[in-house]
Amino acid sequence: MKRTTQNKSKSFAVDTTIRLTEEQISRDLYPQKFGIRGKIWVAILVAICLIGAFAYYLQLKEGLVVTHMRDYVSWGIYISNFVFFVAISLVGSLITAIFRLSNVRWSTPLTRIAEIIAVSAIVFASIIIVVDMGRPERFLNLLLHGRIQSPITWDVIVIGTYFFISLLLLYLPLMPDLRILNRDPQKNPRLLNRLYRFGGSFWKGTKEQFKVSNRAITILCIIIIPVAFCIHTVTSWLFATTYRPGWDSTNFGAYFVSGAFLVGAGGVVVAMYVFRKSYHLEKYITVLHFEKMGRIVVLLALLYLYFNVNEYLVPAFKMKKPEEQHLTQLFAGEFAPIFWFAILIGMIIPIFILIFKKGRKPLPMFIAGVMIVIGAWFKRYLIVTPTLLHPFLPMNDVPQSYKHYFPSWQEWAIAMGSLAGALLIITFFARVYPIIPIQETINEQNEKAEQL
């Protein structure tokens, strides 16, 4: 009997060796004011965003000539950032959807973290694609004159659909917590009280409301799984339907989706560690969570490594002339340092860290997660740039600058500003709302108390 109780207790979100009251859970998970480090962090992010906004102003004023994109490299660091944002957003809602549908109870402290990462990333994926257009008003042409045969039209459709579903998946489980935040208005600034009342004005906490809310969340979880797969598959079509070496692959959809799973899981691990340390959530985001996420990340890294081998091995075996030039540049040429950095840092070293039990502790997991995210960003850069510099028709009678690409400072500023903007959304959300669901955690503690 003792063994059965112990096994049951492992399925709950919080540390089952500690009995937590509703008051303690509410107090621990209540949004906290920024300390000195938090204010410095926000100031740095705001400064990076302002520099990016100034660079974008110069781009609007002077045109895309301020970038180093030319006739051949017409997609540069902006599209690399777009693919990265879409990738890291994918697993956010998928983690929520799959864990909720599978009734995986230990994932409760992670679901809202994953959801806010998904929403913030997809917002800036949409923004950066408009930045890449040069003339943002031309986006209206896509809405007014878009063709259903175009992968770009489908990209807009699935990104818009995914954004609204992700937003609902973030908002619906948040409503019970808004009622809890409204219980003691003295704790909150007046502006936040108004925001909480507006967001949860119709939530009364009745059994019927919980029943309708749970049913709606289940429906959204079912819908978002194919939509999430579609968003990255359609993004891969933007490349694969273009007849270029490195992109002319039937493997691109699965290659993109597997990479998105890995970087998204890595991003969730990094956020888990940061929030756990910053808000002292050791009782809620436990070592068990890192252990389980570590196993998932190892599996995803091995899966993505397989697709990488498959992606490069087949063209290397055929060794057509354009593919030969492309692969030579990646493996031993101009892009070799970035390529091997992305492979080693983004996949191989994290696998060797996390495959051992000691590597699945919080700090090693955090280091591996950071490596995965950084490696994934460089991997997206390699997907875009080298291929554009190796077209099937050789470059003849073109300026020397057309044969090489390195982003201008304006491109770097805008790209870094978009990354800082996504982090800023996550930071302000953690300040305004509970980063771990309060009501769900209380419900699970009550269920645990009944079973013990």
C-alpha positions as CSV (number, residue, x, y, z in Angstrom):
1,M,0.0,0.0,0.0
2,K,2.8,2.3,0.8
3,R,4.4,1.7,-2.6
4,T,1.2,2.4,-4.4
5,T,0.7,5.7,-2.7
6,Q,4.3,6.7,-3.5
7,N,3.9,5.9,-7.2
8,K,0.6,7.9,-7.3
9,S,2.2,10.9,-5.7
10,K,4.9,11.2,-8.4
11,S,2.3,12.3,-10.9
12,F,1.5,15.6,-9.2
13,A,3.0,18.9,-10.2
14,V,4.5,20.1,-6.9
15,D,6.9,18.4,-4.5
16,T,4.7,15.7,-2.9
17,T,6.8,15.5,0.2
18,I,5.6,19.0,1.2
19,R,2.0,19.7,2.2
20,L,1.0,23.2,0.9
21,T,-2.1,25.1,1.9
22,E,-4.1,27.2,-0.5
23,E,-2.9,30.4,1.2
24,Q,0.8,29.3,0.8
25,I,0.4,28.4,-2.8
26,S,-1.3,31.7,-3.6
27,R,1.4,33.6,-1.7
28,D,4.2,31.7,-3.4
29,L,2.8,32.0,-6.9
30,Y,1.6,35.6,-6.7
31,P,3.2,37.9,-9.2
32,Q,6.3,39.6,-7.7
33,K,7.6,43.1,-8.1
34,F,10.9,43.5,-9.9
35,G,14.0,43.8,-7.8
36,I,17.2,45.6,-8.8
37,R,18.3,42.7,-11.1
38,G,14.8,42.7,-12.7
39,K,14.9,46.4,-13.3
40,I,18.4,46.2,-14.9
41,W,17.2,43.3,-17.1
42,V,14.2,45.3,-18.3
43,A,16.3,48.4,-18.9
44,I,18.7,46.3,-21.1
45,L,15.9,44.8,-23.1
46,V,14.2,48.2,-23.6
47,A,17.6,49.7,-24.7
48,I,18.1,46.9,-27.3
49,C,14.5,47.4,-28.5
50,L,15.0,51.1,-28.9
51,I,18.2,50.6,-30.9
52,G,16.4,48.1,-33.1
53,A,13.5,50.6,-33.6
54,F,16.0,53.3,-34.6
55,A,17.6,51.0,-37.1
56,Y,14.2,50.1,-38.5
57,Y,13.5,53.9,-38.9
58,L,16.7,54.2,-40.9
59,Q,15.6,51.2,-43.0
60,L,12.2,52.8,-43.7
61,K,13.8,56.1,-44.5
62,E,16.6,54.8,-46.8
63,G,15.2,51.5,-48.0
64,L,16.6,48.0,-47.9
65,V,19.9,49.4,-49.3
66,V,21.0,49.9,-45.7
67,T,21.0,46.1,-45.4
68,H,23.6,43.9,-47.0
69,M,20.9,41.9,-48.8
70,R,21.3,42.0,-52.6
71,D,20.0,40.3,-55.7
72,Y,21.1,36.8,-54.6
73,V,20.8,37.0,-50.8
74,S,17.4,38.5,-50.8
75,W,16.6,36.6,-47.6
76,G,19.1,37.3,-44.8
77,I,19.1,37.4,-41.0
78,Y,15.5,38.6,-41.0
79,I,14.2,35.3,-42.4
80,S,16.6,33.4,-40.2
81,N,15.0,35.1,-37.2
82,F,11.5,34.4,-38.6
83,V,12.2,30.7,-38.9
84,F,13.7,30.7,-35.4
85,F,10.7,32.4,-33.9
86,V,8.3,30.0,-35.6
87,A,10.4,27.1,-34.4
88,I,10.5,28.1,-30.8
89,S,6.8,28.9,-30.7
90,L,5.8,25.4,-32.1
91,V,6.5,23.3,-29.0
92,G,5.0,25.8,-26.6
93,S,1.4,25.1,-27.4
94,L,2.2,21.5,-28.4
95,I,3.6,20.8,-24.9
96,T,0.4,22.3,-23.4
97,A,-1.9,20.4,-25.8
98,I,-0.2,17.0,-25.7
99,F,0.3,17.1,-21.9
100,R,-3.3,18.2,-21.2
101,L,-4.8,15.6,-23.6
102,S,-2.6,12.9,-22.1
103,N,-3.5,14.0,-18.5
104,V,0.2,14.4,-17.6
105,R,-0.2,16.0,-14.2
106,W,3.5,16.8,-13.5
107,S,3.5,19.3,-16.4
108,T,1.2,21.8,-14.7
109,P,4.0,24.2,-13.6
110,L,5.4,24.2,-17.2
111,T,2.3,24.7,-19.3
112,R,1.9,28.5,-18.8
113,I,5.6,29.0,-19.3
114,A,5.4,27.2,-22.6
115,E,2.3,29.1,-23.7
116,I,3.7,32.5,-23.1
117,I,6.9,31.6,-25.0
118,A,4.7,30.4,-27.9
119,V,2.6,33.7,-28.0
120,S,5.6,36.0,-27.7
121,A,7.6,34.2,-30.4
122,I,4.7,34.1,-32.9
123,V,4.1,37.8,-32.4
124,F,7.6,38.7,-33.3
125,A,7.7,36.1,-36.1
126,S,4.8,38.1,-37.7
127,I,6.6,41.4,-37.1
128,I,10.0,40.4,-38.5
129,I,8.4,39.1,-41.7
130,V,6.9,42.6,-42.3
131,V,10.3,44.1,-41.5
132,D,11.8,41.9,-44.2
133,M,9.4,43.3,-46.8
134,G,11.0,46.7,-46.8
135,R,7.7,48.3,-47.7
136,P,5.3,47.3,-44.9
137,E,2.3,48.8,-46.6
138,R,2.6,46.1,-49.3
139,F,1.4,43.5,-46.8
140,L,-2.1,44.7,-47.7
141,N,-1.5,43.4,-51.2
142,L,-1.2,39.9,-49.8
143,L,-4.6,40.3,-48.1
144,L,-6.3,41.9,-51.0
145,H,-4.6,40.0,-53.9
146,G,-3.2,36.9,-52.4
147,R,-3.4,33.6,-54.4
148,I,-4.5,30.4,-52.7
149,Q,-1.8,28.5,-54.6
150,S,1.0,30.5,-52.9
151,P,2.7,29.0,-49.9
152,I,3.1,32.6,-48.5
153,T,-0.6,33.0,-48.4
154,W,-0.9,29.7,-46.5
155,D,1.9,30.8,-44.2
156,V,-0.1,33.9,-43.2
157,I,-3.3,31.8,-42.7
158,V,-1.7,29.2,-40.4
159,I,0.4,31.8,-38.5
160,G,-2.8,33.9,-37.8
161,T,-4.8,30.8,-36.8
162,Y,-2.0,29.5,-34.6
163,F,-1.6,32.9,-32.9
164,F,-5.3,33.1,-31.9
165,I,-5.5,29.5,-30.7
166,S,-2.3,30.0,-28.7
167,L,-3.7,33.2,-27.2
168,L,-6.9,31.4,-26.2
169,L,-4.9,28.5,-24.7
170,L,-3.0,31.1,-22.6
171,Y,-6.1,33.0,-21.6
172,L,-8.7,30.4,-20.7
173,P,-6.6,28.6,-17.9
174,L,-5.7,32.1,-16.7
175,M,-9.2,33.2,-15.8
176,P,-9.5,31.3,-12.5
177,D,-6.2,32.9,-11.4
178,L,-7.5,36.4,-12.3
179,R,-10.3,35.9,-9.7
180,I,-7.7,34.9,-7.1
181,L,-5.6,38.1,-7.9
182,N,-8.8,40.2,-7.4
183,R,-9.3,39.0,-3.9
184,D,-6.9,41.4,-2.2
185,P,-6.8,44.7,-4.3
186,Q,-4.5,46.2,-1.7
187,K,-1.6,44.0,-3.0
188,N,-1.8,45.4,-6.5
189,P,-1.3,48.8,-8.1
190,R,-4.6,50.3,-9.4
191,L,-3.7,49.7,-13.0
192,L,-3.2,46.0,-12.4
193,N,-6.5,45.7,-10.5
194,R,-8.3,47.2,-13.4
195,L,-6.6,44.8,-15.8
196,Y,-7.5,41.8,-13.6
197,R,-11.1,42.9,-13.3
198,F,-11.3,43.5,-17.0
199,G,-9.8,40.1,-17.9
200,G,-11.8,38.1,-15.4
201,S,-14.9,40.1,-15.1
202,F,-17.3,37.3,-16.1
203,W,-15.5,34.5,-14.3
204,K,-17.5,33.5,-11.2
205,G,-15.8,30.1,-10.5
206,T,-19.0,28.0,-10.7
207,K,-18.9,24.3,-11.6
208,E,-20.7,25.0,-14.9
209,Q,-18.0,27.6,-15.9
210,F,-15.2,25.2,-15.1
211,K,-16.9,22.5,-17.1
212,V,-17.3,24.8,-20.1
213,S,-13.8,26.1,-19.8
214,N,-12.3,22.6,-19.6
215,R,-14.2,21.5,-22.6
216,A,-13.1,24.6,-24.6
217,I,-9.5,24.0,-23.6
218,T,-9.7,20.3,-24.7
219,I,-11.1,21.4,-28.1
220,L,-8.4,24.0,-28.5
221,C,-5.7,21.4,-27.6
222,I,-7.1,19.0,-30.3
223,I,-7.2,21.7,-32.9
224,I,-3.8,23.2,-32.3
225,I,-1.8,20.0,-32.8
226,P,-2.4,19.8,-36.6
227,V,-2.2,23.6,-36.8
228,A,1.2,23.6,-35.1
229,F,2.5,20.9,-37.5
230,C,1.0,22.9,-40.4
231,I,2.7,26.2,-39.5
232,H,6.2,24.7,-39.6
233,T,5.5,22.4,-42.6
234,V,4.2,25.4,-44.6
235,T,7.2,27.4,-43.6
236,S,9.4,24.6,-44.9
237,W,7.5,24.7,-48.2
238,L,8.6,28.4,-48.7
239,F,12.0,26.9,-49.0
240,A,11.4,23.5,-50.5
241,T,9.2,24.8,-53.4
242,T,12.1,27.0,-54.5
243,Y,14.5,25.1,-56.9
244,R,17.8,25.7,-55.1
245,P,20.6,23.4,-53.8
246,G,20.1,22.7,-50.1
247,W,16.3,23.4,-50.3
248,D,15.3,21.0,-53.0
249,S,14.3,18.3,-50.5
250,T,11.3,16.2,-49.7
251,N,12.6,15.9,-46.2
252,F,12.2,19.6,-45.3
253,G,8.9,19.4,-43.6
254,A,9.9,16.7,-41.1
255,Y,13.4,18.3,-40.8
256,F,11.8,21.7,-39.8
257,V,9.3,20.1,-37.4
258,S,11.9,18.0,-35.6
259,G,14.2,21.0,-35.2
260,A,11.3,23.1,-33.9
261,F,10.5,20.5,-31.2
262,L,14.1,20.6,-30.0
263,V,14.6,24.4,-29.8
264,G,11.1,24.8,-28.3
265,A,11.9,22.2,-25.6
266,G,15.3,23.9,-25.0
267,G,13.6,27.3,-24.6
268,V,11.1,25.9,-22.0
269,V,14.0,24.3,-20.0
270,V,15.9,27.7,-19.9
271,A,12.7,29.5,-18.8
272,M,12.0,26.8,-16.1
273,Y,15.5,27.4,-14.6
274,V,15.3,31.2,-14.8
275,F,11.9,31.5,-13.2
276,R,12.7,28.8,-10.6
277,K,15.8,30.7,-9.4
278,S,14.4,34.2,-9.8
279,Y,11.0,33.6,-8.0
280,H,12.2,30.8,-5.6
281,L,9.8,28.2,-7.1
282,E,11.8,25.1,-6.0
283,K,8.7,23.6,-4.4
284,Y,6.8,23.8,-7.7
285,I,9.4,23.4,-10.4
286,T,11.3,20.5,-8.9
287,V,14.3,18.3,-9.8
288,L,11.7,15.8,-11.1
289,H,10.5,18.2,-13.8
290,F,14.1,18.7,-15.0
291,E,14.6,15.0,-15.0
292,K,11.5,14.4,-17.2
293,M,12.2,17.3,-19.5
294,G,15.8,16.2,-19.8
295,R,14.7,12.8,-21.2
296,I,12.3,14.5,-23.6
297,V,15.1,16.8,-24.8
298,V,17.5,13.9,-25.4
299,L,14.9,12.1,-27.5
300,L,14.2,15.3,-29.5
301,A,17.9,16.0,-30.0
302,L,18.6,12.4,-31.3
303,L,15.6,12.8,-33.6
304,Y,16.8,16.1,-35.0
305,L,20.3,14.7,-35.4
306,Y,18.9,11.8,-37.5
307,F,17.1,14.3,-39.8
308,N,20.3,16.3,-40.1
309,V,22.2,13.2,-41.2
310,N,19.5,12.4,-43.6
311,E,19.3,15.9,-45.0
312,Y,23.0,16.1,-45.8
313,L,23.9,12.4,-46.5
314,V,21.6,12.0,-49.6
315,P,22.9,15.1,-51.5
316,A,26.4,14.1,-50.5
317,F,25.9,10.6,-52.0
318,K,24.6,12.0,-55.3
319,M,27.1,14.9,-55.3
320,K,25.6,17.0,-58.1
321,K,27.7,20.0,-58.9
322,P,25.6,22.7,-57.2
323,E,25.0,20.5,-54.2
324,E,28.8,19.7,-54.1
325,Q,29.6,23.5,-53.8
326,H,26.9,24.0,-51.2
327,L,28.0,21.1,-49.0
328,T,31.7,21.9,-49.4
329,Q,31.0,25.5,-48.1
330,L,29.1,24.0,-45.1
331,F,31.5,21.2,-44.1
332,A,34.9,22.7,-45.0
333,G,34.5,26.2,-46.5
334,E,33.3,29.7,-45.5
335,F,30.4,28.5,-43.3
336,A,32.2,25.5,-41.7
337,P,32.9,27.2,-38.3
338,I,29.2,28.2,-38.0
339,F,28.0,24.8,-39.2
340,W,30.1,22.7,-36.8
341,F,29.3,25.1,-34.0
342,A,25.6,24.6,-34.6
343,I,25.9,20.8,-34.8
344,L,28.1,20.4,-31.8
345,I,26.6,23.1,-29.5
346,G,23.0,22.6,-30.7
347,M,22.8,18.8,-30.7
348,I,25.8,16.6,-29.9
349,I,27.1,18.2,-26.7
350,P,23.6,18.6,-25.1
351,I,23.0,14.9,-25.9
352,F,26.2,13.9,-24.0
353,I,25.2,16.2,-21.1
354,L,21.6,15.0,-20.7
355,I,22.1,11.3,-21.4
356,F,23.6,10.9,-17.9
357,K,21.4,11.3,-14.8
358,K,23.7,14.0,-13.3
359,G,23.3,16.0,-16.5
360,R,19.6,16.2,-15.9
361,K,19.9,18.3,-12.8
362,P,18.7,21.9,-13.0
363,L,22.1,23.7,-13.7
364,P,23.4,21.3,-16.4
365,M,19.9,21.3,-17.9
366,F,20.0,25.1,-18.1
367,I,23.4,25.1,-19.7
368,A,22.3,22.4,-22.3
369,G,19.1,24.4,-23.0
370,V,21.0,27.6,-23.6
371,M,23.3,25.7,-26.0
372,I,20.4,24.2,-27.9
373,V,18.7,27.6,-28.3
374,I,21.9,29.4,-29.5
375,G,22.8,26.5,-31.8
376,A,19.3,26.5,-33.2
377,W,19.5,30.2,-34.1
378,F,22.8,29.6,-36.0
379,K,21.2,26.6,-37.7
380,R,18.4,28.7,-39.1
381,Y,21.0,31.2,-40.4
382,L,22.7,28.3,-42.2
383,I,19.4,27.1,-43.7
384,V,18.9,30.5,-45.3
385,T,22.2,32.1,-46.3
386,P,24.5,29.5,-47.8
387,T,21.9,28.2,-50.2
388,L,21.2,31.7,-51.6
389,L,24.9,32.1,-52.3
390,H,25.0,28.9,-54.4
391,P,22.3,29.2,-57.0
392,F,22.0,26.6,-59.8
393,L,23.0,29.3,-62.4
394,P,26.5,30.5,-61.5
395,M,27.1,34.1,-60.5
396,N,28.7,35.9,-63.5
397,D,29.5,39.6,-64.0
398,V,28.1,40.7,-60.6
399,P,29.8,42.9,-58.0
400,Q,32.0,41.1,-55.5
401,S,29.6,42.1,-52.7
402,Y,26.9,40.0,-54.2
403,K,29.0,36.8,-53.7
404,H,29.2,37.3,-49.9
405,Y,26.7,38.2,-47.2
406,F,27.2,39.4,-43.7
407,P,24.4,41.4,-42.0
408,S,24.8,45.2,-41.6
409,W,24.6,46.8,-38.2
410,Q,21.0,47.8,-39.0
411,E,20.1,44.2,-39.6
412,W,21.8,43.0,-36.4
413,A,20.1,45.8,-34.4
414,I,16.6,44.9,-35.8
415,A,17.2,41.2,-35.3
416,M,18.5,41.6,-31.7
417,G,15.7,44.1,-31.0
418,S,13.1,41.5,-32.1
419,L,14.7,38.9,-29.8
420,A,14.8,41.4,-26.9
421,G,11.1,42.3,-27.6
422,A,10.1,38.6,-27.3
423,L,11.9,38.4,-24.0
424,L,10.3,41.6,-22.8
425,I,6.8,40.2,-23.4
426,I,7.7,37.1,-21.3
427,T,9.3,39.3,-18.6
428,F,6.2,41.6,-18.3
429,F,3.9,38.7,-18.3
430,A,5.7,37.2,-15.4
431,R,5.4,40.5,-13.5
432,V,1.7,40.9,-14.2
433,Y,0.4,37.3,-14.1
434,P,1.3,34.1,-12.2
435,I,3.8,32.2,-14.2
436,I,2.6,28.9,-12.7
437,P,-1.2,28.3,-12.6
438,I,-2.5,29.0,-9.1
439,Q,-5.9,27.4,-9.3
440,E,-4.7,24.2,-11.0
441,T,-1.9,23.8,-8.5
442,I,-4.4,24.2,-5.6
443,N,-6.7,21.6,-7.2
444,E,-3.8,19.1,-7.5
445,Q,-2.8,19.6,-3.9
446,N,-6.4,19.0,-2.8
447,E,-6.5,15.8,-4.9
448,K,-3.2,14.7,-3.4
449,A,-4.5,15.3,0.1
450,E,-7.6,13.1,-0.7
451,Q,-5.5,10.2,-2.0
452,L,-3.0,10.2,0.9
